[in-house]
Amino acid sequence: MSRCPQNSVLYNGSHCACQVGRFLNVSANSCITYDGSSAIKTDSGIDYYAFSFPKTFISFDSIKKFTQSQAVFLEATLLMLLSWLLFCFLLRFTKLGGGRNVWFKIRWWISRLDVCFATRHWLDDQKFVVKRKTELGGTFSIASWILFTGLFAALLYQIIAKRTIEMHNVRATNAPDLALFRNDMEFNMTTVSSMSCSNLRRPTTLLSGSSGFNEDKVFPISGFLNFSCHNTSLGPTISLKCSNCRLHQDFLSVSWQFVDLPNSPASAVGFQFNVTSKDHIRSDHVSFVSGTLKNGTNSDNSPVTFRGTDTNILIFNLFPRLYRSAKDLRLVQPLFHEFVPGSILRETSQLQASLENASDGLMNTTLYVNYLNSYIIESENQNIVGAVGFLADLGGLYCLSMMLFFFLLVQCEFRIKRLRNEDSILRNIRSRRKAQEHWDKVRKYVMYTWNCRTLDVDDHSKTEPGCGHFMLPSVHGNGSVRGGVSSRKRRQLSNIDLSFHKQVSSEKALKCDISGSAKDKIKHCIGSNDGVAVRHQAFPIGDEIIPPPPQLDLKSGSDIELSDIQKNFQRLYDYNVMLREEFIATQSLLRDLTAKTPSPGTESQT
């Protein structure tokens, strides 16, 4: 004799059976108590929502189970809103760092998010309305959108979950109406026990009858139902399937038996059932009822064992329902009606006596189905929220979100004066940084182009050695270029060839004795590039024969043009040409004087 599992009893000297209210767990080799819930669950098969979402896109049932109510949306909205406001508040205590650190960039982009209140900031009287994007406006703009999004989600949840009404109408039926109900039905009955399908005696017939007749009729089960059995972890499951059912009879009943096998007595501790019904053509909607039965009407919920000759009856009612709002969908709604327990054992001694009695070696189960075909329940849903009402609610939430934070914005700017023009602080810092970056690019370009070793930039313009004596304008703190040359003009100026060819030697001391007529000689320099004759003043021939350089015309401010710069370069070029001509003329004059001067021997002869 093999050892009996834990929590079992011994009968007939060599056989084992689980105690009352327990069944065998094969994996643990122990008899355990069945703790299944006795709640009965029923679903009508049709969900009426104001908005229908595709099943592959979103499952509203899963969202509803997760959220439970609108409070989840509102709490999440409040948490996000407070987190955003706290983040922006703490961000104002960070240093700007000259516009180069990450905190300045974050604050700058927050000001760029001012999309709701950009034209509604504090403005002095008699000023045009301008678009200003401030950090405070960006904070309140995003806060208003967070609040609106959260309220909008809560509104959708309310509309989907609660804004529909289902109306029912009961009317008498006739044969043509009932003939239109063609459903696929399935009855699954699991006997929670240590048994298997080997203990089953398959039924061969079913009992049917109609109201008004005393005689019941017996039919072969194969003509109505497909009977099958398969083993599960809880015990054998009986499946009764009917395809394209047309139930004309008032009731239908099927019975089956489980009998004793060695070390597998015919006993059970409960039942599980699941009855489904769906339209034969439109199978996307299913009506069902499911539940667990443990001890019948016993109110103390104590564990029992079902075993004996008395049958256990499971009674179900079937209601024909017509869904008008689902294109006249016809479904048979199954409902659990009653459980009538058969032979029940409550004590271990009773169980041992029954196990040793050969006449108790069976367990009967009967499925009784009552088809309530006298009336049809017509269902129709109505949505109390239409398109106009939804848009009105949506507009109200938007106005509430915007007006709340607009009021806060006005109060902050009214009570804190420095907030009225806070946008200029960030803009000035960013403008100075951008101007400095642009000027650094120009300096690098000049250094790379003319091979400048150093480039001194201060409040005074300096001539850079090695750069062709080019005058570099200085940059002030606000990024403007002294001398009136803007960044755009500097880029145009960079395209000009600034190479100067030194064609005239720089001799400083040149002493010669010239005639008086030569001292009064006037030189003119004619500009050849712009077609304008540039007349220079007369240069008296004395100790200094090199005339002063021409005066450059530089306009103040940002009005300088590229043509003015080109003219100034042309004057410098013409000045160099004039110096060369003057040098050549002076050299020729010296040669003529040397040739005409008589030698000392000639003077003595005369």
C-alpha positions in Angstrom: 0.0 0.0 0.0 1.4 3.4 -1.0 1.5 6.2 1.5 -1.7 8.4 1.5 -1.4 12.1 0.7 -1.5 14.7 3.5 -4.9 15.6 4.9 -6.5 12.4 3.6 -8.5 9.5 5.2 -8.1 5.8 4.8 -11.0 3.5 3.8 -11.4 -0.2 3.0 -8.0 -0.7 4.6 -6.0 0.3 1.5 -7.6 3.2 -0.3 -7.1 6.9 0.2 -9.5 9.8 -0.1 -9.2 13.5 0.8 -11.0 14.8 3.9 -14.3 16.7 3.8 -14.0 19.9 1.8 -10.6 19.0 0.3 -9.3 17.8 -3.1 -6.0 16.4 -4.2 -3.3 18.7 -5.5 -1.2 16.3 -7.6 1.9 18.5 -7.8 2.1 18.9 -4.0 0.7 15.4 -3.3 -1.5 16.9 -0.7 -5.2 17.5 -0.1 -6.0 21.2 -0.1 -9.1 23.3 0.6 -11.0 24.8 -2.3 -11.1 28.6 -1.7 -12.9 29.7 -4.9 -15.1 32.8 -4.7 -18.8 32.2 -4.7 -19.7 35.5 -6.5 -21.8 35.2 -9.6 -20.6 37.4 -12.5 -22.9 38.4 -15.4 -22.2 40.6 -18.5 -24.8 41.7 -20.9 -22.4 41.5 -23.9 -22.9 45.2 -25.0 -21.1 48.1 -23.6 -22.6 51.5 -24.3 -20.0 54.2 -24.4 -20.3 57.8 -25.7 -17.2 57.2 -27.8 -16.2 53.8 -29.2 -12.5 53.0 -29.5 -11.0 50.2 -31.6 -10.0 47.2 -29.5 -6.6 47.1 -31.0 -6.0 50.8 -30.2 -7.2 51.0 -26.6 -9.2 49.0 -24.1 -11.3 51.2 -22.0 -12.1 48.4 -19.6 -8.5 48.1 -18.6 -8.3 51.9 -18.1 -11.4 51.8 -16.0 -10.0 49.1 -13.8 -6.8 51.0 -13.4 -8.2 54.4 -12.7 -11.4 53.5 -10.9 -12.7 57.1 -10.9 -12.0 60.6 -12.1 -10.0 61.3 -8.9 -6.9 59.6 -10.4 -6.9 62.1 -13.3 -7.4 65.0 -11.1 -4.7 63.9 -8.6 -2.2 63.3 -11.4 -3.0 66.8 -12.9 -2.5 68.5 -9.5 0.8 66.7 -8.9 2.2 67.7 -12.4 1.0 71.2 -11.9 2.6 71.7 -8.5 5.8 70.1 -9.7 6.0 72.4 -12.7 5.4 75.6 -10.7 7.9 74.5 -8.0 10.5 73.8 -10.6 10.1 77.3 -12.2 10.1 78.9 -8.8 13.4 77.3 -7.8 14.8 78.1 -11.2 14.5 81.8 -10.5 17.1 81.6 -7.7 19.8 80.3 -10.1 22.4 82.6 -11.5 22.3 83.7 -15.1 26.1 83.4 -15.6 26.3 85.9 -18.4 24.0 83.7 -20.6 26.5 80.8 -20.9 25.3 78.3 -18.3 22.6 75.7 -18.6 20.3 77.5 -16.1 20.1 80.6 -18.4 19.3 78.3 -21.4 16.4 76.7 -19.5 15.0 80.0 -18.3 15.3 81.4 -21.9 13.4 78.5 -23.4 10.7 78.8 -20.7 10.2 82.4 -21.7 9.9 81.2 -25.4 7.0 78.9 -24.2 4.9 82.0 -23.5 2.3 81.2 -26.1 -0.9 82.2 -24.2 -0.1 85.5 -22.5 2.6 87.0 -24.9 0.4 90.1 -25.7 -1.3 90.4 -22.3 1.6 91.5 -20.0 1.7 94.7 -18.1 1.9 97.7 -20.5 2.0 101.4 -19.7 -0.7 103.7 -21.0 -0.6 105.0 -24.6 1.7 102.3 -25.9 1.2 99.9 -28.7 0.4 96.3 -27.8 3.6 94.3 -28.5 4.3 90.7 -28.2 6.5 90.0 -25.2 7.6 86.6 -24.1 8.6 86.5 -20.4 9.7 83.7 -18.1 6.6 84.2 -15.9 4.4 84.1 -18.9 6.0 80.9 -20.1 5.5 79.3 -16.6 1.8 80.2 -16.5 1.3 79.2 -20.1 2.5 75.6 -19.6 0.7 75.5 -16.2 -2.6 76.4 -17.9 -2.1 73.7 -20.6 -1.3 71.1 -17.9 -4.5 72.0 -16.0 -6.5 72.0 -19.2 -5.2 68.6 -20.3 -5.9 67.0 -17.0 -9.5 68.4 -16.9 -10.0 67.3 -20.5 -8.9 63.7 -19.6 -11.3 63.7 -16.6 -14.1 65.0 -18.9 -13.5 62.2 -21.4 -13.6 59.6 -18.6 -16.9 61.0 -17.3 -18.4 61.0 -20.8 -17.3 57.5 -21.6 -18.2 55.9 -18.3 -21.3 57.7 -17.1 -22.9 59.8 -19.8 -25.2 57.1 -21.3 -28.6 55.8 -20.4 -29.8 52.3 -21.3 -33.6 51.9 -21.6 -35.4 48.6 -21.6 -38.7 47.6 -23.0 -40.4 44.2 -22.5 -42.8 43.0 -25.1 -44.6 39.7 -25.8 -43.0 37.5 -28.5 -44.3 35.3 -31.3 -42.8 32.5 -33.4 -41.3 34.8 -36.2 -39.5 36.9 -33.6 -38.0 33.9 -31.8 -36.9 32.4 -35.1 -34.6 35.3 -35.7 -32.5 34.4 -32.6 -29.7 32.2 -33.8 -26.9 32.0 -31.2 -23.9 29.9 -30.6 -24.1 28.8 -26.9 -21.5 27.0 -24.7 -22.0 25.5 -21.2 -18.7 24.7 -19.3 -19.2 22.9 -16.0 -16.1 22.1 -13.9 -16.4 19.6 -11.1 -13.8 20.7 -8.5 -12.5 17.4 -7.3 -9.7 14.8 -7.4 -11.5 13.0 -10.2 -10.7 12.9 -14.0 -12.7 12.3 -17.1 -12.1 8.6 -16.5 -14.7 8.7 -13.7 -17.3 10.1 -16.1 -20.3 8.2 -17.6 -21.2 10.1 -20.7 -24.9 11.0 -21.2 -26.7 9.9 -24.3 -30.1 11.7 -24.0 -31.6 14.9 -22.9 -35.0 15.8 -21.6 -37.1 18.6 -23.2 -40.6 19.9 -22.7 -43.0 22.8 -23.4 -45.5 24.7 -21.2 -49.1 23.4 -21.4 -48.0 19.8 -21.9 -47.6 17.3 -19.1 -45.4 14.9 -21.2 -41.7 15.4 -21.3 -39.8 14.3 -24.4 -36.5 12.6 -24.6 -34.1 13.3 -27.5 -30.7 12.1 -28.4 -28.1 14.5 -27.2 -26.2 14.4 -30.4 -29.1 16.1 -32.2 -28.9 19.2 -30.0 -25.5 19.5 -28.2 -21.8 18.5 -28.6 -20.8 16.8 -25.4 -17.0 16.7 -24.4 -14.8 16.4 -21.4 -11.3 17.5 -20.7 -9.1 17.5 -17.5 -8.0 20.6 -15.7 -6.0 21.3 -12.6 -9.3 21.7 -10.7 -11.0 18.6 -12.1 -12.9 17.4 -15.1 -14.7 20.1 -17.2 -17.9 19.2 -19.1 -18.5 21.2 -22.2 -21.9 21.4 -24.0 -21.8 23.4 -27.2 -24.7 24.3 -29.5 -24.0 26.0 -32.8 -26.7 28.1 -34.4 -29.1 27.2 -31.7 -32.9 27.6 -32.1 -34.4 26.8 -28.8 -38.2 26.4 -29.2 -38.8 24.3 -26.1 -39.4 25.9 -22.7 -36.8 23.8 -20.8 -33.9 21.5 -21.4 -32.1 19.2 -19.0 -29.0 17.0 -19.3 -27.6 14.7 -16.5 -24.2 12.9 -16.2 -22.5 10.8 -13.5 -19.1 10.2 -12.0 -18.4 6.8 -10.5 -15.7 5.4 -8.2 -12.3 4.2 -9.4 -9.5 2.8 -7.3 -8.0 5.6 -5.2 -10.2 8.0 -7.1 -13.7 8.1 -5.4 -16.6 9.9 -7.0 -16.7 13.1 -4.9 -16.4 16.8 -5.3 -16.0 19.9 -3.2 -17.7 22.5 -5.6 -18.6 23.5 -9.1 -17.4 26.2 -11.5 -19.6 27.3 -14.4 -19.2 29.6 -17.4 -22.1 30.0 -19.9 -21.6 32.1 -23.0 -23.8 33.1 -25.9 -23.0 35.1 -29.0 -24.7 35.8 -32.3 -24.0 33.2 -35.0 -22.9 35.8 -37.6 -21.8 38.8 -35.5 -19.5 37.2 -32.9 -17.9 40.4 -31.6 -20.4 40.7 -28.7 -20.7 37.9 -26.1 -23.2 37.6 -23.2 -22.0 35.4 -20.4 -22.6 34.4 -16.8 -19.9 32.7 -14.6 -19.5 31.8 -11.0 -18.6 29.3 -8.3 -20.8 27.0 -6.1 -19.4 25.4 -2.9 -22.1 24.4 -0.5 -25.5 25.4 -1.8 -27.7 27.4 0.7 -25.5 26.7 3.7 -25.0 30.2 5.2 -22.0 29.3 7.4 -19.9 28.6 4.3 -18.4 25.5 5.9 -16.5 23.0 3.6 -18.6 20.1 2.3 -18.1 17.1 0.0 -20.7 16.2 -2.7 -21.2 12.5 -3.0 -24.2 10.2 -3.2 -27.2 9.3 -5.2 -29.0 12.6 -5.0 -28.3 14.8 -8.0 -26.9 18.3 -7.9 -29.0 20.6 -10.1 -27.6 23.8 -11.7 -30.5 25.9 -13.0 -30.0 28.6 -15.7 -32.5 31.0 -17.4 -32.1 32.3 -20.9 -33.6 35.7 -21.9 -33.9 36.8 -25.6 -32.6 40.4 -25.9 -32.8 42.8 -28.8 -30.3 45.6 -28.9 -31.7 48.4 -31.1 -28.6 50.7 -30.8 -26.3 47.8 -32.0 -28.1 47.4 -35.4 -30.8 45.1 -34.0 -28.3 42.7 -32.5 -30.1 39.6 -31.1 -28.4 37.9 -28.1 -29.6 35.3 -25.7 -28.7 36.4 -22.2 -27.8 33.6 -19.8 -28.5 34.1 -16.1 -27.8 31.8 -13.2 -31.0 31.0 -11.3 -30.5 28.5 -8.6 -28.3 25.7 -7.3 -30.0 22.7 -5.6 -27.3 20.6 -3.9 -27.7 16.8 -3.8 -26.1 14.4 -1.3 -23.8 16.4 1.0 -21.2 15.1 3.5 -20.1 17.4 6.3 -18.2 15.1 8.7 -15.2 12.8 8.3 -17.0 9.9 9.7 -19.9 10.4 7.2 -17.3 10.5 4.4 -15.6 7.2 5.5 -19.0 5.5 5.8 -20.0 6.6 2.3 -16.7 5.6 0.8 -17.1 2.1 2.2 -20.7 1.8 0.9 -20.8 0.6 -2.7 -24.3 2.1 -3.3 -22.9 5.6 -2.7 -20.1 5.3 -5.2 -21.4 7.9 -7.6 -22.1 11.6 -8.0 -24.9 12.9 -10.2 -25.0 16.4 -11.8 -27.9 17.9 -13.8 -27.9 21.0 -16.0 -31.4 22.5 -16.2 -31.9 25.3 -18.7 -35.2 27.3 -18.7 -35.8 29.2 -22.0 -38.0 32.3 -21.1 -39.3 32.8 -24.6 -42.6 34.5 -23.8 -41.1 38.0 -23.8 -38.3 39.9 -25.5 -36.3 42.5 -23.7 -35.5 45.4 -26.1 -32.5 47.5 -25.1 -31.7 51.0 -26.4 -29.1 53.5 -25.3 -29.2 57.2 -25.4 -26.3 59.6 -24.9 -27.3 62.6 -22.8 -24.2 64.5 -23.9 -24.3 65.6 -27.6 -21.7 67.3 -29.7 -22.8 70.8 -28.6 -22.7 69.9 -24.9 -19.3 68.3 -25.3 -17.8 71.4 -27.0 -19.4 73.7 -24.4 -17.8 71.7 -21.6 -14.5 71.7 -23.4 -14.6 75.5 -24.0 -15.5 76.0 -20.4 -12.5 74.0 -19.2 -10.2 76.0 -21.5 -11.5 79.3 -20.4 -11.2 78.3 -16.7 -7.6 77.2 -17.2 -6.5 80.3 -19.1 -8.4 82.8 -16.9 -7.1 81.4 -13.7 -3.4 81.8 -14.7 -4.1 85.1 -16.4 -5.4 86.4 -13.2 -2.3 85.2 -11.4 -0.1 86.8 -14.0 -1.8 90.2 -13.7 -1.5 90.1 -9.9 2.2 89.2 -10.0 3.0 92.0 -12.5 0.8 94.5 -10.6 2.4 93.9 -7.2 6.0 93.3 -8.3 7.1 96.1 -10.6 10.4 94.5 -11.8 8.3 91.7 -13.3 6.8 94.1 -15.8 9.9 94.3 -17.9 11.6 91.1 -17.0 11.8 90.0 -20.6 14.4 92.7 -21.4 16.9 91.2 -18.9 17.1 87.9 -20.7 17.0 89.5 -24.1 19.9 91.9 -23.3 22.0 89.2 -21.9 21.4 86.9 -24.9 22.0 89.8 -27.3 25.4 90.7 -25.7 26.4 87.0 -25.8 25.5 86.6 -29.4 27.3 89.9 -30.3 30.4 88.7 -28.5 30.3 85.4 -30.3 29.9 87.1 -33.7 32.8 89.4 -32.9 35.0 86.5 -31.8 34.3 84.9 -35.2 35.3 88.1 -37.0 38.5 88.4 -34.9 39.4 84.7 -35.7 38.7 85.4 -39.4 41.0 88.4 -39.4 43.8 86.6 -37.6 43.5 83.7 -39.9 43.4 85.8 -43.1 46.2 88.4 -42.4 48.3 86.3 -40.0 47.8 88.6 -37.1 49.6 87.5 -34.0 47.6 89.6 -31.6 44.4 91.5 -32.0 44.0 94.1 -29.3 40.4 95.3 -28.9 39.6 98.1 -26.5 37.6 101.3 -26.5 40.0 102.9 -29.1 40.6 101.6 -32.6 44.1 100.4 -33.2 46.2 99.6 -36.1 47.2 95.9 -36.2 50.8 95.3 -37.2 51.2 92.8 -40.0 47.6 93.4 -41.1 48.3 95.9 -43.8 47.8 98.8 -41.4 44.0 98.2 -41.4 42.0 100.1 -38.8 40.0 97.7 -36.7 36.9 99.0 -35.1 36.3 98.4 -31.4 33.4 96.6 -29.9 31.4 98.0 -27.0 29.7 96.1 -24.3 26.3 96.1 -26.0 27.8 94.4 -29.1 27.8 97.6 -31.4 30.9 98.3 -33.5 32.6 101.7 -33.0 33.2 103.5 -36.2 29.8 102.6 -37.5 30.7 99.3 -39.2 28.0 96.7 -38.5 28.5 93.0 -38.6 26.9 92.8 -42.0 29.3 95.4 -43.4 32.2 93.7 -41.8 31.3 90.5 -43.6 31.1 92.5 -46.9 34.4 94.1 -46.1 36.1 90.8 -45.6 35.6 90.1 -49.3 37.7 93.1 -50.3 41.4 92.6 -51.1 43.2 94.5 -48.4 46.7 93.8 -49.6 48.7 96.9 -50.1 51.8 96.9 -52.4 54.5 99.2 -51.2 55.7 100.8 -54.4 57.3 103.9 -52.9 60.3 103.8 -50.6 59.9 105.6 -47.2 62.8 108.0 -47.2 62.2 110.6 -44.6 65.1 113.1 -45.1 65.4 114.6 -48.5 67.2 117.8 -48.7 67.5 119.6 -52.0 67.8 123.1 -53.2 65.0 124.0 -55.7 64.0 127.2 -57.4 61.2 129.4 -56.1 58.9 128.5 -59.0 59.2 124.9 -58.0 58.2 125.7 -54.4 54.9 127.0 -55.6 54.2 124.0 -57.8 50.8 122.5 -57.4 50.1 118.8 -57.7 46.8 117.2 -58.5 45.7 113.7 -58.0 43.0 112.4 -60.2 40.9 109.3 -58.9 40.6 106.8 -61.7 38.3 104.2 -60.2 35.2 106.1 -59.2 35.5 108.7 -62.0 35.6 111.6 -59.5 38.5 114.0 -59.7 40.0 114.5 -56.2 41.7 117.8 -56.0 44.5 118.1 -53.4 45.7 121.3 -51.9 49.0 122.9 -53.0 52.0 121.6 -51.1 54.7 124.4 -50.5 58.1 123.0 -51.3 60.1 123.6 -48.1 61.6 121.4 -45.5 58.8 118.9 -45.9 57.9 117.9 -49.5 55.4 115.0 -48.6 51.9 116.3 -48.3 49.6 115.1 -45.5 47.4 112.0 -46.1 43.8 112.7 -47.3 41.0 113.0 -44.8 38.8 109.9 -44.5 35.1 110.4 -44.5 33.6 108.1 -41.8 30.0 108.5 -40.8 28.9 108.0 -37.3 26.4 105.3 -36.2 25.4 102.4 -38.5 24.9 104.5 -41.7 28.2 103.7 -43.3 28.0 102.0 -46.7 30.4 99.7 -48.5 30.8 102.4 -51.2 32.1 104.8 -48.7 34.7 102.3 -47.6 35.7 101.7 -51.2 36.1 105.4 -51.8 38.4 105.7 -48.7 40.5 102.9 -49.9 40.7 104.5 -53.4 41.9 107.8 -51.8 44.6 105.9 -49.9 45.7 104.3 -53.2 45.7 107.6 -55.1 47.7 109.1 -52.2 50.3 106.4 -52.6 50.4 106.9 -56.3 50.9 110.7 -55.8 53.7 110.0 -53.3 55.4 107.8 -56.0 55.0 110.5 -58.7 56.3 113.2 -56.3 59.3 111.0 -55.5 60.0 110.4 -59.2 59.6 114.2 -59.9 61.9 115.1 -57.1 64.5 112.6 -58.2 64.4 114.0 -61.8 64.7 117.5 -60.5 67.8 116.6 -58.5 69.3 115.0 -61.6 68.6 118.1 -63.7 70.1 120.4 -61.1 73.2 118.2 -60.8 73.6 118.2 -64.6 73.2 122.1 -64.9 75.5 123.0 -62.0 78.9 124.2 -63.4 82.1 122.7 -62.2 84.6 124.9 -60.1 87.1 124.9 -63.0 84.5 126.4 -65.3 83.5 129.2 -62.9 87.1 130.2 -62.5 87.6 130.5 -66.3 84.6 132.8 -66.6 
